[in-house]
Amino acid sequence: HCNFEFDLCGWKQDENDHFNWHLRTSSTAKLGTGPATDHTLQEPSGHYIFIKSSFFQLSGQKARISSPVLSRKNKNCKVCEAVIIFYYHMFGAHIGSLIIYQRTTLKHEKILLNLTGNQGNFWQRKALNLSGDGDEDFQVVFEGIAGEGPKDGIALDDLTFSREC
């Protein structure tokens, strides 16, 4: 489980993208950019990760962050489907996209979810099944794609994997 209150909990910024996800609080955000509170504490001082479209990113540029490697060698992981549960906030007239991938250690990527455009000014919960391909270990990758609006952004909080893996 990662609530981003202290750090990125082993999630790593990808090196083959254009910019990074940033750890932040709503109290450090400019008015009109991002959620009013985090999801975990429901406080402006609570932390989450965030990307926003700005003059520094061109529309379509990507920021990617990857989970620690999850092992399929655990016998429980083969019996029961693994699940990732997370909360996202995507608000703004010119918001970009959020794409979630399951990536194997051999770098094969499968899209689990693709959200584009304004999803509302509130935190939303999503649970995704992480299907298995044999015994190959894998990661979950969150990819944020910059939109056209300088105030529009995508936030993530409370990323949790089921206990099976």
TAZI-V348649 format. One record per backbone hydrogen bond with DSSP energy under -0.5 kcal/mol. CO is the residue of the C=O (numbers start at 0). NH is the residue of the N-H. If there is no record, write none. Layout:
BEGIN
{{CO	NH} {CO	NH}}
END
This chain:
BEGIN
{{1	158} {7	10} {11	65} {18	63} {21	49} {23	47} {24	27} {25	28} {29	32} {31	33} {42	37} {42	45} {43	25} {43	26} {45	25} {47	23} {48	155} {49	21} {50	153} {53	56} {57	60} {60	145} {61	17} {61	18} {62	143} {63	13} {64	141} {65	11} {69	137} {73	76} {73	77} {74	77} {74	78} {75	79} {81	129} {82	161} {83	127} {84	159} {85	125} {86	156} {87	123} {88	154} {89	118} {89	119} {90	152} {91	94} {93	147} {93	148} {95	116} {96	144} {97	114} {98	142} {99	111} {99	112} {100	102} {100	140} {101	109} {102	138} {103	106} {107	103} {109	101} {112	99} {114	97} {119	89} {119	121} {123	87} {125	85} {127	83} {128	130} {129	81} {131	133} {132	135} {136	104} {137	69} {138	102} {139	66} {140	100} {140	142} {141	64} {141	143} {142	98} {143	62} {143	145} {144	96} {145	59} {148	151} {151	52} {152	90} {153	50} {154	88} {155	48} {156	86} {157	159} {158	1} {159	84} {161	164}}
END
